[in-house]
Amino acid sequence: MRYQFLVDTYKTEIVKVISVWSMFDDADLHRRPRSDDGRGRNLLEHMVHQSVSEDIWFKTMLGIQVTGNPLPAVETRLAFIRTYADNSRLRLGALSEKNEEWWEGETGFFDVRRTRLWIMTRRLTHTAHHRGQQSAMLRMMKHDLHSTYGPTADTGGLMANHAPTLYAYPSESVLMEEEERARRKAPLPGPGSQPRTERAD
């Protein structure tokens, strides 16, 4: 199918979302980037927004409804990880069954018409935007960062210096198992002696 790449990309985005959530601790749920500024979402607000926003987009714009309530009954970090992963897998299954005509067809995107191809691409970038915000929050909260795309300062610095890509867990199934138990993530080597950015001081 010509648009299989969008299905494949969504599959990886599911793992990236829950991977970032796994880098937070339970104590971070209500912490804001700045405690005196309510404009910056805390982790709970980010997880609610991701879950509700994605559900609305799929339901109203793509005609794919997988749940009556995208939020977990008890709003813990682990419950959000489980619930989001379960609902997203159902969406992934529905997307996998769509043909090229469906993808190329137009539907409502707020007050305009767009192809489902366009809407899905926009959804993917919307999710990546919020994941970037959460990654910045992790750094503000002094957490180490494993990879979600490529190397980080904690996995060795810059790709140009051959820093490795190190995911916290080797697979989604291991992530689920470990987050319920000991949370044994892959060890991080730290930045080493090489510059961490292209314009290092």
Secondary structure as the mmCIF struct_conf table of DSSP 4:
data_model
#
loop_
_struct_conf.conf_type_id
_struct_conf.id
_struct_conf.beg_label_comp_id
_struct_conf.beg_label_asym_id
_struct_conf.beg_label_seq_id
_struct_conf.end_label_comp_id
_struct_conf.end_label_asym_id
_struct_conf.end_label_seq_id
TURN_TY1_P TURN_TY1_P1 ARG A 2 TYR A 3
HELX_RH_AL_P HELX_RH_AL_P1 GLN A 4 MET A 23
BEND BEND1 PHE A 24 PHE A 24
HELX_RH_3T_P HELX_RH_3T_P1 ASP A 26 ASP A 28
TURN_TY1_P TURN_TY1_P2 LEU A 29 HIS A 30
BEND BEND2 PRO A 33 ARG A 34
TURN_TY1_P TURN_TY1_P3 SER A 35 ASP A 36
TURN_TY1_P TURN_TY1_P4 GLY A 38 ARG A 39
BEND BEND3 GLY A 40 GLY A 40
HELX_RH_AL_P HELX_RH_AL_P2 LEU A 43 ILE A 56
HELX_RH_PI_P HELX_RH_PI_P1 TRP A 57 MET A 61
BEND BEND4 LEU A 62 LEU A 62
BEND BEND5 GLY A 68 GLY A 68
BEND BEND6 LEU A 71 LEU A 71
BEND BEND7 ALA A 73 VAL A 74
HELX_RH_AL_P HELX_RH_AL_P3 ARG A 77 SER A 96
TURN_TY1_P TURN_TY1_P5 GLU A 97 GLU A 97
HELX_RH_AL_P HELX_RH_AL_P4 GLU A 100 GLU A 104
BEND BEND8 GLY A 105 GLY A 105
STRN STRN1 GLU A 106 PHE A 109
TURN_TY1_P TURN_TY1_P6 PHE A 110 ASP A 111
STRN STRN2 VAL A 112 THR A 115
HELX_RH_AL_P HELX_RH_AL_P5 ARG A 116 MET A 140
TURN_TY1_P TURN_TY1_P7 MET A 141 LYS A 142
BEND BEND9 THR A 148 GLY A 150
TURN_TY1_P TURN_TY1_P8 ALA A 153 GLY A 156
BEND BEND10 GLY A 157 GLY A 157
HELX_RH_3T_P HELX_RH_3T_P2 MET A 159 ASN A 161
TURN_TY1_P TURN_TY1_P9 HIS A 162 HIS A 162
HELX_LH_PP_P HELX_LH_PP_P1 ALA A 163 THR A 165
BEND BEND11 ALA A 168 SER A 171
HELX_RH_AL_P HELX_RH_AL_P6 GLU A 172 GLU A 179
TURN_TY1_P TURN_TY1_P10 GLU A 180 ALA A 182
HELX_LH_PP_P HELX_LH_PP_P2 LYS A 185 PRO A 187
TURN_TY1_P TURN_TY1_P11 GLY A 192 SER A 193
BEND BEND12 GLN A 194 GLN A 194
BEND BEND13 ARG A 196 THR A 197
TURN_TY1_P TURN_TY1_P12 GLU A 198 ARG A 199
#
